[in-house]
Amino acid sequence: MATHNEIGKSGEAIAAEWLKEKGYQILERNWKLGRLEIDLIAAKGEWLHFSEVKTRSSRQWGDPEISVTPQKFNRD
């Protein structure tokens, strides 16, 4: 497995553990529909939370949130 894939899996595991510690129940990891994927689906109370996890090993390529473009956010 490529290093960037390992970093991504590690980041998703950290995010899932953080959510669990905050009282969320992890329902799905890497849920797919066609070419689309949601990294984490969690529930807390009556709410569902859909999470895109971005993990960076450095700031060379910018902060993680810049990689979630308007086009990606609005996919349906």
C-alpha positions as a printed NumPy array, in Angstrom:
array([[  0.   ,   0.   ,   0.   ],
       [  1.269,   3.475,  -0.863],
       [  2.341,   5.767,   1.963],
       [ -0.432,   8.294,   1.253],
       [ -3.031,   5.505,   1.562],
       [ -1.578,   4.449,   4.905],
       [ -1.658,   8.059,   6.122],
       [ -5.289,   8.342,   5.017],
       [ -6.314,   5.126,   6.8  ],
       [ -4.531,   6.284,   9.931],
       [ -6.322,   9.639,   9.819],
       [ -9.699,   7.957,   9.409],
       [ -9.   ,   5.676,  12.379],
       [ -8.025,   8.674,  14.527],
       [-11.162,  10.557,  13.454],
       [-13.401,   7.552,  14.199],
       [-11.859,   7.112,  17.634],
       [-12.277,  10.821,  18.403],
       [-15.949,  10.649,  17.414],
       [-16.474,   7.556,  19.608],
       [-14.887,   9.347,  22.571],
       [-17.35 ,  12.217,  22.009],
       [-20.312,   9.831,  22.168],
       [-20.91 ,   9.174,  18.471],
       [-21.714,   5.718,  17.141],
       [-19.802,   4.879,  13.962],
       [-22.303,   3.368,  11.535],
       [-20.177,   3.082,   8.4  ],
       [-16.617,   3.569,   7.226],
       [-15.787,   4.199,   3.579],
       [-19.41 ,   3.867,   2.469],
       [-19.609,   3.844,  -1.336],
       [-22.239,   4.575,  -3.93 ],
       [-20.839,   4.22 ,  -7.425],
       [-17.728,   6.41 ,  -7.578],
       [-18.709,   8.432,  -4.512],
       [-17.469,   7.632,  -1.016],
       [-18.205,   8.941,   2.478],
       [-15.341,   8.308,   4.906],
       [-17.377,   8.114,   8.119],
       [-21.072,   8.024,   8.886],
       [-21.824,   8.475,  12.576],
       [-24.899,   8.946,  14.722],
       [-25.429,  10.894,  17.918],
       [-28.898,  11.332,  19.3  ],
       [-31.315,  11.85 ,  16.431],
       [-28.651,  13.185,  14.055],
       [-26.576,  11.519,  11.349],
       [-23.146,  13.008,  10.641],
       [-21.318,  12.507,   7.351],
       [-17.573,  13.108,   7.562],
       [-14.905,  13.581,   4.939],
       [-11.543,  12.943,   6.589],
       [ -8.428,  14.611,   5.181],
       [ -5.066,  13.757,   6.685],
       [ -1.877,  15.603,   5.88 ],
       [  1.664,  14.679,   6.877],
       [  2.798,  18.27 ,   6.317],
       [  1.422,  21.659,   5.28 ],
       [  3.257,  21.488,   1.943],
       [ -0.031,  21.104,   0.022],
       [ -2.041,  23.394,   2.309],
       [ -4.597,  22.762,   5.006],
       [ -6.853,  19.718,   4.565],
       [-10.053,  21.741,   4.162],
       [ -8.866,  23.305,   0.894],
       [ -9.06 ,  19.877,  -0.768],
       [-12.845,  19.749,  -0.24 ],
       [-13.823,  21.881,  -3.207],
       [-17.298,  23.309,  -3.846],
       [-17.695,  20.72 ,  -6.623],
       [-16.924,  17.869,  -4.229],
       [-19.162,  19.313,  -1.53 ],
       [-22.119,  19.614,  -3.921],
       [-21.944,  16.18 ,  -5.568],
       [-25.242,  14.393,  -5.683]])
